[in-house]
Amino acid sequence: MTSQPLFSPRLFRASAALSMLLLAGCAVGPDFVKPDDRLANARLSSGTDNASLHELLAVNVPVQWWTLFNDPILTDLQDRAQVDNLGLKIASERIEQSRAQLGIASSQLHPSVGASASYSRNALSEHGRFAALGAPTNANDFWQLGFDASWEIDLWGRARRAREGAAAAFEATVYDREAAQVALSAEVARVYLQLRGTQAQLDITRQNQSVAERTLELTESREGNGVATRFEVSSSRAQVATIKAMIPELIQRRNTLMNALALLLGEEPRALDTQLLETMPLPSLPTRVPVGVPSELAHRRPDIQRAEAQLHAATAAIGVAKADFYPRVGLRGRVGVEAFEADELDSWDSRFFSVGPTVYLPIFQGGRLKQRLALNEARQKTAALSYRQTVLKAWHEVDNALDAWASQHNIHGNLFVSYEESKQALHAAERRYQEGAADYLRVLSAQRNVLASESRLNTSATNATLVLVNLYKSLGGGWSPDAFDTALQASVDSQPAVAVSSVVSPLKVAQ
């Protein structure tokens, strides 16, 4: 008996030629075009004439912008938050999910191969119609081993558009994590600076309490000597009680801020008390502030990059929906052996095979394909509007932050003058008291004025540092776009060129 090849060479060559022809097909649907963000026309200005704005430098925004405060504790907290924050870990897991979705979409471009094996034992009924026709009713075994292969040829670019959309969705997920990283770095700095400002305010309040208590003692002594009135004594006591009532509130705020930092670092409550409970001065403002140029804002802010990637994914989905209107062409093949006896499976005569093209043509879908296309087109328009809104919001945030920076410079400068003048007044009152030209109450009053000026100056300094934090958050500081883009592209390109699935079915036994 002459053996025959499993595949006909002529059929194989025809299938290969058909595959090359179909692979040359174009992808339907719109190609993604990077939208115009119009940020090239933006200007970094506060809208007010302020000499302090010459300190703004049009150089790259530093990745670790918090180092401008020159505070090692803040730097340590930032480093720990980038590693231990639970929100960032959740965002990282979402990236892995999106990466898996990209792998699934990429697998549609390649053939799939599966292996199967089956065994069954069958017998016909002795009283059945087949037995009446003379068919044997003895039980027999049936063995089958084989491989199945299928490949849907991407003639209209359906699989390519699906992979393009999955890659864009993967980018959006990664940018989402970077946006969370920017927000986290700003939040850690904001809470830390508020903590230092609260601790400074607590010290000032305690000094005020000491001054108020000395004033009360002196007023009570003057009342005993018939110089002061009962009204003055009651007013002094009320002042002491009012200041005392402020201290527990400040302590509660301090403890809440320390716990907030512990939460951002993924720590238990009170875990940072040992490190942060000691009062430290508020970090000083940097004298020169790098802010970059407006045209780079879209590249620096990950939320803008995320919105662009979401628009890209929505555009690719239109191509997938349009490709569903066209026929699907594929190749399917099967090869294996089958026999009634297991020892006959290695015989050449037990072979079987089938190979050939498959075509699926949608004829009537009840309007489902049209509505799916309309849905994806509407989603793309929504994504485009969302992108424009994100860019405009970023522009406004930067403008508002710059305006607040200029305003805080003015406020802080004037309050510093007020604080210095109050100290001069205190020195003058102390000299007059030493010379016998004034009583000690005037000295205490001058001390209260100094402490009140110092309190306002501390509040202004805290607000100024917080404004700088908001400025860098609006500028997208806290991550490195250049290094990240290279790593992101490498991650997308690292998808496997061939995706083969091997599915082995368990032996089936039917008696």
TORVO-756955 format. One record per residue (C-alpha): residue number from 1; residue in one letter; x, y, z. Coordinates in Angstrom, 1 decimal, always signed. Layout:
residues N
   ketor   palo     east    north       up
     NUM      a        X        Y        Z
...
end
This chain:
residues 511
   ketor   palo     east    north       up
       1      m     +0.0     +0.0     +0.0
       2      t     +1.5     +3.4     -1.0
       3      s     +1.7     +6.0     +1.7
       4      q     +0.3     +9.4     +1.1
       5      p     +1.5    +12.7     +2.5
       6      l     -0.6    +14.3     +5.3
       7      f     -0.8    +17.6     +3.4
       8      s     -1.0    +18.2     -0.3
       9      p     +2.0    +20.5     -1.5
      10      r     -0.3    +22.2     -3.9
      11      l     -2.9    +22.9     -1.2
      12      f     -0.1    +24.1     +1.1
      13      r     +1.3    +26.5     -1.5
      14      a     -2.2    +27.9     -2.2
      15      s     -2.9    +28.5     +1.4
      16      a     +0.4    +30.2     +1.9
      17      a     -0.2    +32.5     -1.1
      18      l     -3.7    +33.3     +0.2
      19      s     -2.3    +34.1     +3.6
      20      m     +0.3    +36.6     +2.2
      21      l     -2.3    +38.2     +0.0
      22      l     -4.7    +38.7     +2.9
      23      l     -2.0    +39.9     +5.3
      24      a     -1.4    +42.8     +2.9
      25      g     -4.9    +44.1     +3.6
      26      c     -5.4    +47.5     +5.3
      27      a     -6.8    +48.2     +8.7
      28      v    -10.2    +49.9     +8.5
      29      g    -11.2    +52.7    +10.9
      30      p     -9.6    +56.1    +11.6
      31      d     -5.9    +56.3    +12.5
      32      f     -5.1    +58.0    +15.7
      33      v     -3.7    +61.5    +15.4
      34      k     -2.1    +63.3    +18.4
      35      p     -4.5    +66.1    +19.4
      36      d     -3.4    +69.7    +19.6
      37      d     -3.2    +70.7    +23.2
      38      r     -2.5    +74.5    +22.4
      39      l     -0.1    +74.7    +25.3
      40      a     +2.6    +76.1    +23.1
      41      n     +0.7    +79.4    +23.4
      42      a     +0.5    +79.3    +27.2
      43      r     +2.4    +81.7    +29.4
      44      l     +3.7    +81.1    +32.9
      45      s     +2.7    +84.4    +34.5
      46      s     +0.8    +85.3    +37.7
      47      g     -1.4    +88.0    +36.1
      48      t     +0.1    +90.5    +38.5
      49      d     +3.2    +92.6    +38.5
      50      n     +5.5    +91.0    +41.1
      51      a     +9.3    +91.4    +41.3
      52      s     +9.5    +88.0    +43.0
      53      l     +8.6    +86.2    +39.8
      54      h    +12.1    +86.7    +38.5
      55      e    +12.9    +83.7    +40.7
      56      l    +10.9    +81.4    +38.4
      57      l    +13.3    +79.5    +36.2
      58      a    +12.4    +78.2    +32.8
      59      v    +14.4    +75.0    +33.3
      60      n    +13.3    +71.4    +33.7
      61      v    +11.1    +70.6    +36.7
      62      p    +13.1    +68.5    +39.1
      63      v    +11.8    +65.0    +39.6
      64      q    +12.4    +65.1    +43.3
      65      w    +11.2    +68.7    +43.7
      66      w    +10.8    +68.3    +47.5
      67      t    +14.5    +68.4    +47.8
      68      l    +14.3    +72.1    +47.2
      69      f    +13.1    +72.4    +50.8
      70      n    +16.4    +70.9    +52.0
      71      d    +14.6    +68.8    +54.7
      72      p    +16.1    +65.3    +55.1
      73      i    +13.0    +64.1    +57.0
      74      l    +10.7    +65.1    +54.2
      75      t    +13.0    +63.4    +51.7
      76      d    +12.9    +60.2    +53.8
      77      l     +9.2    +60.2    +54.0
      78      q     +8.9    +60.7    +50.3
      79      d    +11.2    +57.8    +49.6
      80      r     +9.2    +55.5    +51.9
      81      a     +5.9    +56.6    +50.5
      82      q     +6.9    +55.7    +47.0
      83      v     +7.7    +52.1    +48.2
      84      d     +5.1    +51.4    +50.8
      85      n     +2.0    +53.4    +49.9
      86      l     -0.9    +51.0    +49.4
      87      g     -2.6    +53.1    +46.8
      88      l     +0.4    +52.9    +44.5
      89      k     +0.6    +49.2    +45.0
      90      i     -3.1    +48.9    +43.9
      91      a     -2.3    +51.0    +40.9
      92      s     +0.7    +48.7    +40.1
      93      e     -1.6    +45.6    +40.2
      94      r     -4.0    +47.3    +37.8
      95      i     -1.0    +47.7    +35.5
      96      e     -0.4    +44.0    +35.6
      97      q     -4.1    +43.3    +34.8
      98      s     -3.8    +45.7    +31.8
      99      r     -0.6    +44.0    +30.7
     100      a     -2.4    +40.7    +30.7
     101      q     -5.2    +42.2    +28.6
     102      l     -2.7    +43.4    +26.1
     103      g     -1.2    +39.9    +25.9
     104      i     -4.7    +38.5    +25.2
     105      a     -5.3    +41.0    +22.5
     106      s     -1.9    +40.4    +20.9
     107      s     -2.6    +36.6    +20.8
     108      q     -5.4    +37.2    +18.3
     109      l     -2.8    +38.1    +15.6
     110      h     -1.2    +34.6    +15.7
     111      p     -2.2    +31.1    +15.1
     112      s     -3.5    +28.9    +18.0
     113      v     -2.6    +25.3    +18.3
     114      g     -4.2    +22.8    +20.6
     115      a     -3.7    +19.1    +21.4
     116      s     -6.6    +16.7    +22.2
     117      a     -6.9    +13.1    +23.2
     118      s    -10.0    +11.1    +23.8
     119      y    -11.0     +7.5    +24.6
     120      s    -14.5     +6.0    +24.6
     121      r    -16.0     +2.5    +25.0
     122      n    -19.4     +2.1    +23.2
     123      a    -21.9     -0.6    +22.6
     124      l    -25.2     -0.7    +20.6
     125      s    -28.5     -1.8    +22.1
     126      e    -29.4     -5.4    +21.1
     127      h    -33.0     -4.3    +20.7
     128      g    -32.2     -1.1    +18.8
     129      r    -32.9     -0.4    +15.2
     130      f    -29.2     -0.7    +14.2
     131      a    -29.0     -4.2    +15.7
     132      a    -32.2     -5.0    +13.7
     133      l    -30.3     -4.0    +10.5
     134      g    -27.4     -6.3    +11.4
     135      a    -25.0     -4.0    +13.1
     136      p    -22.8     -5.7    +15.8
     137      t    -23.8     -5.0    +19.4
     138      n    -20.5     -6.0    +21.0
     139      a    -18.7     -3.3    +23.1
     140      n    -15.7     -1.7    +21.4
     141      d    -13.0     +0.9    +22.2
     142      f    -12.2     +4.0    +20.2
     143      w     -9.0     +6.0    +20.6
     144      q     -8.2     +9.4    +19.1
     145      l     -5.1    +11.6    +19.3
     146      g     -4.6    +14.8    +17.3
     147      f     -3.7    +18.5    +16.9
     148      d     -5.9    +21.3    +16.0
     149      a     -4.7    +24.6    +14.5
     150      s     -6.6    +27.7    +13.5
     151      w     -5.7    +31.2    +12.4
     152      e     -8.0    +34.1    +11.6
     153      i     -6.3    +36.2     +9.0
     154      d     -6.4    +39.8     +9.9
     155      l     -7.6    +41.1     +6.5
     156      w     -9.4    +44.2     +7.8
     157      g     -7.1    +45.0    +10.7
     158      r     -9.6    +43.9    +13.4
     159      a     -7.0    +42.1    +15.5
     160      r     -4.5    +44.9    +14.9
     161      r     -6.9    +47.6    +16.0
     162      a     -7.8    +45.5    +19.1
     163      r     -4.1    +45.2    +20.0
     164      e     -3.6    +48.9    +19.3
     165      g     -6.5    +49.7    +21.7
     166      a     -5.2    +47.3    +24.3
     167      a     -1.7    +48.9    +24.1
     168      a     -3.3    +52.4    +24.5
     169      a     -5.4    +51.2    +27.5
     170      f     -2.2    +49.7    +29.0
     171      e     -0.5    +53.1    +28.6
     172      a     -3.5    +54.8    +30.2
     173      t     -3.2    +52.4    +33.2
     174      v     +0.5    +53.1    +33.6
     175      y     +0.0    +56.8    +33.4
     176      d     -2.8    +56.5    +36.0
     177      r     -0.2    +55.1    +38.4
     178      e     +2.2    +57.9    +37.6
     179      a     -0.6    +60.4    +38.2
     180      a     -1.2    +58.7    +41.6
     181      q     +2.5    +59.0    +42.3
     182      v     +2.5    +62.8    +41.6
     183      a     -0.6    +63.2    +43.8
     184      l     +1.1    +61.1    +46.5
     185      s     +4.3    +63.1    +46.6
     186      a     +2.3    +66.3    +46.8
     187      e     +0.1    +65.0    +49.6
     188      v     +3.1    +63.8    +51.6
     189      a     +4.7    +67.2    +51.3
     190      r     +1.5    +69.0    +52.1
     191      v     +0.7    +67.0    +55.3
     192      y     +4.3    +67.2    +56.5
     193      l     +4.5    +71.0    +56.0
     194      q     +1.1    +71.4    +57.7
     195      l     +2.5    +69.3    +60.6
     196      r     +5.6    +71.6    +61.0
     197      g     +3.4    +74.7    +60.8
     198      t     +1.0    +73.3    +63.4
     199      q     +3.9    +72.4    +65.7
     200      a     +5.3    +76.0    +65.3
     201      q     +1.8    +77.4    +66.0
     202      l     +1.6    +75.2    +69.1
     203      d     +4.9    +76.6    +70.5
     204      i     +3.8    +80.2    +69.8
     205      t     +0.5    +79.5    +71.6
     206      r     +2.3    +78.1    +74.6
     207      q     +4.5    +81.3    +74.7
     208      n     +1.3    +83.3    +74.5
     209      q     -0.1    +81.4    +77.4
     210      s     +3.0    +82.2    +79.5
     211      v     +2.7    +85.9    +78.6
     212      a     -1.0    +85.9    +79.4
     213      e     -0.4    +84.2    +82.8
     214      r     +2.3    +86.8    +83.7
     215      t     -0.1    +89.5    +82.7
     216      l     -2.8    +87.9    +84.9
     217      e     -0.4    +87.8    +87.9
     218      l     +0.6    +91.4    +87.4
     219      t     -3.0    +92.5    +87.0
     220      e     -4.1    +90.7    +90.2
     221      s     -1.2    +92.3    +92.0
     222      r     -2.2    +95.7    +90.8
     223      e     -5.8    +95.0    +91.8
     224      g     -4.6    +94.2    +95.3
     225      n     -2.8    +97.5    +95.4
     226      g     -5.9    +99.3    +94.2
     227      v     -4.4   +100.3    +90.9
     228      a     -6.3    +97.9    +88.5
     229      t    -10.0    +97.2    +88.4
     230      r    -11.9    +94.0    +88.5
     231      f    -12.7    +94.3    +84.9
     232      e     -9.0    +94.2    +84.0
     233      v     -8.5    +91.1    +86.1
     234      s    -11.5    +89.3    +84.5
     235      s    -10.3    +90.2    +81.0
     236      s     -6.8    +88.8    +81.8
     237      r     -8.4    +85.6    +83.1
     238      a    -10.5    +85.3    +80.0
     239      q     -7.5    +85.7    +77.8
     240      v     -5.6    +82.9    +79.7
     241      a     -8.6    +80.6    +79.3
     242      t     -9.0    +81.3    +75.6
     243      i     -5.3    +80.6    +74.9
     244      k     -5.5    +77.4    +77.0
     245      a     -8.5    +76.2    +75.0
     246      m     -6.4    +76.5    +71.8
     247      i     -3.7    +74.1    +72.9
     248      p     -5.7    +70.9    +72.9
     249      e     -7.1    +71.7    +69.5
     250      l     -3.6    +72.2    +68.1
     251      i     -2.4    +69.0    +69.7
     252      q     -5.2    +67.1    +68.2
     253      r     -4.4    +68.6    +64.8
     254      r     -0.8    +67.7    +65.2
     255      n     -1.6    +64.0    +66.0
     256      t     -4.1    +63.8    +63.2
     257      l     -1.4    +65.0    +60.7
     258      m     +1.1    +62.5    +62.0
     259      n     -1.4    +59.7    +61.6
     260      a     -2.2    +61.0    +58.1
     261      l     +1.5    +60.7    +57.2
     262      a     +1.5    +57.2    +58.7
     263      l     -1.4    +56.2    +56.5
     264      l     +0.3    +57.6    +53.4
     265      l     +3.3    +55.4    +54.2
     266      g     +1.2    +52.3    +54.8
     267      e     +2.0    +52.3    +58.5
     268      e     -0.2    +51.8    +61.6
     269      p     -1.5    +54.8    +63.7
     270      r     +1.2    +56.4    +65.9
     271      a     +4.0    +54.6    +63.9
     272      l     +5.7    +57.9    +63.1
     273      d     +5.3    +59.6    +66.4
     274      t     +8.9    +58.9    +67.5
     275      q    +10.2    +60.4    +64.3
     276      l     +7.9    +63.4    +64.0
     277      l     +6.8    +64.3    +67.5
     278      e     +9.9    +66.5    +68.1
     279      t     +9.2    +70.1    +66.9
     280      m    +11.3    +71.0    +63.9
     281      p    +11.3    +74.4    +62.2
     282      l     +9.3    +74.8    +59.0
     283      p    +11.4    +74.3    +55.9
     284      s    +12.5    +77.5    +54.3
     285      l    +11.3    +78.5    +50.9
     286      p    +13.7    +78.0    +48.0
     287      t    +15.0    +81.2    +46.5
     288      r    +14.9    +79.9    +42.9
     289      v    +12.0    +77.8    +41.6
     290      p    +12.3    +75.8    +38.3
     291      v     +9.0    +75.7    +36.5
     292      g     +9.9    +74.6    +33.0
     293      v     +8.2    +75.9    +29.9
     294      p     +4.4    +75.7    +29.1
     295      s     +4.9    +73.6    +25.9
     296      e     +6.2    +70.7    +28.0
     297      l     +3.3    +70.7    +30.4
     298      a     +1.4    +68.1    +28.4
     299      h     +4.4    +65.8    +28.5
     300      r     +5.1    +66.3    +32.2
     301      r     +1.6    +65.8    +33.5
     302      p     +0.6    +62.1    +33.5
     303      d     -3.1    +62.9    +33.7
     304      i     -2.8    +64.6    +30.2
     305      q     -0.9    +61.6    +28.9
     306      r     -3.5    +59.3    +30.4
     307      a     -6.3    +61.2    +28.7
     308      e     -4.5    +61.1    +25.4
     309      a     -4.0    +57.3    +25.7
     310      q     -7.7    +56.8    +26.5
     311      l     -8.5    +58.8    +23.4
     312      h     -6.2    +56.6    +21.4
     313      a     -7.9    +53.5    +22.8
     314      a    -11.3    +54.9    +21.9
     315      t    -10.2    +55.6    +18.4
     316      a     -8.9    +52.1    +17.9
     317      a    -12.2    +50.7    +19.1
     318      i    -13.9    +52.3    +16.2
     319      g    -11.7    +50.3    +13.8
     320      v    -12.6    +47.1    +15.6
     321      a    -16.3    +47.9    +15.3
     322      k    -16.0    +48.7    +11.6
     323      a    -14.0    +45.5    +10.9
     324      d    -17.0    +43.5    +12.2
     325      f    -19.0    +44.5     +9.1
     326      y    -16.6    +42.6     +6.9
     327      p    -16.0    +38.9     +6.3
     328      r    -13.7    +37.0     +8.6
     329      v    -11.3    +34.7     +6.8
     330      g     -9.3    +32.1     +8.5
     331      l     -7.4    +28.8     +8.1
     332      r     -8.2    +25.7    +10.1
     333      g     -6.5    +22.4    +10.1
     334      r     -6.5    +19.1    +12.1
     335      v     -4.2    +16.2    +12.1
     336      g     -4.0    +13.0    +14.2
     337      v     -4.6     +9.3    +14.5
     338      e     -7.6     +7.3    +15.5
     339      a     -8.3     +3.5    +15.9
     340      f    -10.4     +1.0    +17.7
     341      e     -7.3     -0.6    +19.3
     342      a     -4.7     +1.3    +21.2
     343      d     -1.8     -0.7    +19.6
     344      e     -2.9     +0.5    +16.2
     345      l     -2.5     +4.2    +16.9
     346      d     +1.1     +4.1    +15.7
     347      s     +0.0     +2.7    +12.3
     348      w     +0.3     +5.0     +9.3
     349      d     -3.2     +3.9     +8.2
     350      s     -4.7     +5.3    +11.4
     351      r     -3.9     +8.9    +10.4
     352      f     -6.5    +11.5     +9.5
     353      f     -6.3    +15.2     +8.6
     354      s     -8.3    +18.1     +7.4
     355      v     -7.2    +21.6     +6.2
     356      g     -8.9    +24.4     +4.5
     357      p    -10.1    +28.0     +4.7
     358      t    -13.1    +29.3     +6.7
     359      v    -15.2    +32.3     +5.9
     360      y    -17.7    +34.1     +8.2
     361      l    -19.9    +36.7     +6.7
     362      p    -22.3    +38.8     +8.9
     363      i    -25.6    +39.0     +7.0
     364      f    -28.3    +40.0     +9.6
     365      q    -27.4    +41.1    +13.1
     366      g    -30.5    +43.1    +14.0
     367      g    -28.7    +46.4    +13.9
     368      r    -26.2    +45.2    +16.6
     369      l    -23.1    +46.1    +14.6
     370      k    -24.4    +49.5    +13.6
     371      q    -25.2    +50.3    +17.2
     372      r    -21.8    +49.1    +18.4
     373      l    -20.1    +51.4    +15.9
     374      a    -22.3    +54.3    +17.0
     375      l    -21.5    +53.5    +20.6
     376      n    -17.7    +53.5    +20.0
     377      e    -17.9    +56.7    +18.0
     378      a    -19.8    +58.4    +20.8
     379      r    -17.1    +57.1    +23.3
     380      q    -14.4    +58.6    +21.1
     381      k    -16.1    +62.0    +21.1
     382      t    -16.4    +61.8    +24.9
     383      a    -12.7    +60.9    +25.2
     384      a    -11.8    +63.8    +23.0
     385      l    -13.8    +66.2    +25.1
     386      s    -12.3    +64.7    +28.2
     387      y     -8.8    +65.3    +26.8
     388      r     -9.6    +68.9    +26.1
     389      q    -11.0    +69.3    +29.6
     390      t     -8.0    +67.8    +31.2
     391      v     -5.6    +70.1    +29.3
     392      l     -7.7    +73.2    +30.1
     393      k     -7.9    +72.2    +33.8
     394      a     -4.1    +71.7    +33.9
     395      w     -3.6    +75.1    +32.3
     396      h     -5.9    +76.7    +35.0
     397      e     -4.2    +74.9    +37.8
     398      v     -0.8    +76.2    +36.8
     399      d     -2.1    +79.7    +36.3
     400      n     -3.8    +79.7    +39.7
     401      a     -0.8    +78.2    +41.4
     402      l     +1.5    +80.9    +39.9
     403      d     -0.9    +83.6    +41.0
     404      a     -1.1    +82.2    +44.5
     405      w     +2.7    +82.0    +44.6
     406      a     +3.0    +85.7    +43.8
     407      s     +0.3    +86.6    +46.3
     408      q     +1.9    +84.6    +49.1
     409      h     +5.2    +86.3    +48.4
     410      n     +3.6    +89.7    +48.9
     411      i     +1.7    +88.6    +52.0
     412      h     +4.8    +87.0    +53.5
     413      g     +7.0    +90.0    +52.8
     414      n     +4.5    +92.4    +54.5
     415      l     +4.0    +90.1    +57.5
     416      f     +7.8    +89.8    +57.9
     417      v     +8.0    +93.6    +58.1
     418      s     +5.2    +93.6    +60.6
     419      y     +7.0    +91.0    +62.7
     420      e    +10.3    +93.0    +62.7
     421      e     +8.5    +96.2    +63.6
     422      s     +6.7    +94.4    +66.5
     423      k    +10.1    +93.2    +67.8
     424      q    +11.5    +96.8    +67.6
     425      a     +8.4    +98.0    +69.6
     426      l     +9.1    +95.3    +72.2
     427      h    +12.7    +96.4    +72.5
     428      a    +11.6   +100.0    +73.0
     429      a     +9.1    +99.0    +75.6
     430      e    +11.7    +97.0    +77.5
     431      r    +14.1   +100.0    +77.5
     432      r    +11.4   +102.3    +78.8
     433      y    +10.6    +99.8    +81.5
     434      q    +14.2    +99.5    +82.5
     435      e    +14.5   +103.3    +82.6
     436      g    +11.3   +103.5    +84.8
     437      a     +9.3   +105.4    +82.1
     438      a     +6.7   +102.7    +81.6
     439      d     +5.2    +99.8    +83.6
     440      y     +5.6    +96.1    +82.8
     441      l     +2.1    +95.8    +81.4
     442      r     +3.3    +97.7    +78.3
     443      v     +6.1    +95.2    +77.9
     444      l     +3.7    +92.3    +78.1
     445      s     +1.4    +94.0    +75.6
     446      a     +4.3    +94.4    +73.3
     447      q     +5.3    +90.7    +73.7
     448      r     +1.7    +89.7    +72.8
     449      n     +2.0    +91.8    +69.7
     450      v     +5.2    +90.1    +68.8
     451      l     +3.7    +86.7    +69.3
     452      a     +0.6    +87.6    +67.3
     453      s     +2.9    +88.8    +64.4
     454      e     +4.9    +85.7    +64.7
     455      s     +1.8    +83.6    +64.5
     456      r     +0.6    +85.3    +61.4
     457      l     +4.1    +85.0    +59.8
     458      n     +4.1    +81.3    +60.6
     459      t     +0.7    +80.9    +59.0
     460      s     +1.9    +82.8    +55.9
     461      a     +5.1    +80.8    +55.7
     462      t     +3.1    +77.5    +55.9
     463      n     +0.7    +78.7    +53.2
     464      a     +3.6    +79.8    +51.0
     465      t     +5.2    +76.3    +51.2
     466      l     +1.8    +74.7    +50.5
     467      v     +1.4    +77.0    +47.4
     468      l     +4.8    +75.8    +46.2
     469      v     +3.6    +72.2    +46.6
     470      n     +0.5    +72.9    +44.6
     471      l     +2.6    +74.6    +42.0
     472      y     +4.8    +71.5    +41.5
     473      k     +1.7    +69.2    +41.6
     474      s     +0.1    +71.3    +38.8
     475      l     +3.4    +71.2    +36.8
     476      g     +3.4    +67.4    +37.0
     477      g     +6.5    +67.1    +39.2
     478      g     +7.3    +63.9    +41.0
     479      w     +8.2    +61.6    +38.1
     480      s    +10.6    +61.4    +35.1
     481      p     +8.7    +61.5    +31.8
     482      d    +11.8    +60.9    +29.6
     483      a    +13.0    +57.8    +31.4
     484      f     +9.4    +56.6    +31.8
     485      d     +8.5    +56.9    +28.1
     486      t    +11.5    +54.7    +27.2
     487      a    +10.5    +52.0    +29.7
     488      l     +6.9    +52.2    +28.6
     489      q     +7.7    +51.7    +25.0
     490      a    +10.0    +48.8    +25.8
     491      s     +7.2    +47.2    +27.9
     492      v     +4.7    +47.5    +25.0
     493      d     +7.2    +46.1    +22.5
     494      s     +8.1    +43.2    +24.7
     495      q     +4.8    +41.4    +23.9
     496      p     +5.5    +38.0    +22.5
     497      a     +5.7    +37.8    +18.7
     498      v     +4.0    +34.3    +18.7
     499      a     +1.2    +33.3    +21.0
     500      v     +0.5    +29.6    +20.9
     501      s     -1.9    +27.9    +23.3
     502      s     -1.7    +24.2    +24.1
     503      v     -4.9    +22.7    +25.4
     504      v     -4.8    +19.0    +26.3
     505      s     -8.2    +17.6    +27.1
     506      p     -8.4    +14.8    +29.6
     507      l     -9.3    +11.3    +28.5
     508      k    -13.0    +10.7    +28.3
     509      v    -14.3     +7.3    +29.2
     510      a    -17.9     +6.5    +28.3
     511      q    -19.3     +3.0    +29.0
end
